[in-house]
């Protein structure tokens, strides 16, 4: 995540940012207990963000992944058929950070035992055909999708997310599908 990115939620907290509040709220507990409690509270905030981002789109969301595996990196995709942005905030990885980058793209950095996955979330444009969508999926699956291919068929989610949090993004964007 870069300084110009907008954090939605991360399970990696800086306890120093929490210390004063935790010490005043739980003065009789030891530091490790307060650290554990800060993480518990932060975990609950993810549900709050899902409520904030209960935004229904007209089309499904495609998640384009740059996946770190034990035997190297691969490209892949999955669809979030519901088309609801809140459903992007789920992962089976160990550590996750969701953010909107400076170009208005929703992203996630997800760390697991084999490596790190980088996800880009986009929704299909209303005027694209099923054939265009299938061609894009084929290109992603075969590692041949270009930024132009992705932008031709999909649009960013940051504009809808920005309305919730008061964030604005430039109109013209360049989308990087991989690690940053």
C-alpha positions, -999 to +999 in steps of 0.1 A: +000+000+000+013+034-009+008+067+010-017+079-017-039+048-012-070+048+009-072+021+036-105+003+041-095-023+066-064-043+076-059-070+102-024-057+107-027-029+133+000-007+149-006-012+186+011+021+194-019+038+177-042+019+201-021+020+233-034+051+250-071+041+245-065+005+256-046+015+287-073+039+297-102+015+289-085-016+305-061-002+332-061-035+352-051-057+324-016-066+313-002-054+279-005-087+261-042-089+271-047-053+258-029-061+225-051-092+220-082-071+228-072-044+203-070-071+176-104-085+186-119-050+184-102-044+150-116-077+137-151-065+145-145-034+124-144-056+093-181-062+098-187-025+100-169-020+067-190-047+051-221-027+062-206+005+049-199-011+015-233-028+011-234-014-025-253-034-051-239-031-086-257-040-118-232-067-128-210-093-111-175-084-098-144-100-112-114-105-089-082-107-109-055-123-089-017-123-090-013-154-068+018-163-049+021-201-047+049-223-034+060-230-070+058-195-083+033-168-093+002-174-114-026-152-127-062-162-120-097-148-115-129-155-097-163-139-099-184-124-071-218-132-087-237-111-061-223-079-076-222-064-041-190-046-030-194-059+006-187-094-007-152-084-017-142-082+019-138-119+026-107-140+024-093-173+036-057-159+038-039-153+071-035-115+068-055-091+046-055-054+037-082-039+015-077-005+001-085+017-029-054+028-048-048+063-061-064+053-094-097+043-078-092+005-080-102-017-051-074-040-041-064-065-015-030-077-004-035-112+011-007-131+029-008-168+034+016-197+042+029-200+006+032-163-003+013-132-010-017-127-033-026-094-049-062-089-059-078-064-082-116-060-080-135-047-110-171-049-122-182-056-158-193-026-178-230-026-185-226-026-223-202-055-226-213-089-240-209-123-225-184-131-253-163-101-243-164-113-207-154-149-217-126-136-238-112-116-209-115-146-186-096-167-211-068-141-214-065-138-176-064-176-172-037-179-198-017-149-185-023-129-216-046-101-203-033-066-208-044-035-190-063-024-221-082-058-222-092-053-185-102-017-189-122-024-221-145-049-203-145-037-167-146-005-146-132+004-113-151+003-080-134+032-062-160+057-074-188+040-055-166+033-025-154+069-025-190+082-022-191+064+012-158+077+026-156+110+008-127+100-015-122+112-050-101+097-078-088+110-111-110+104-141-083+088-162-067+057-148-040+032-155-046-002-139-017-024-128-030-060-124-001-073-104+020-066-073+029-030-066 
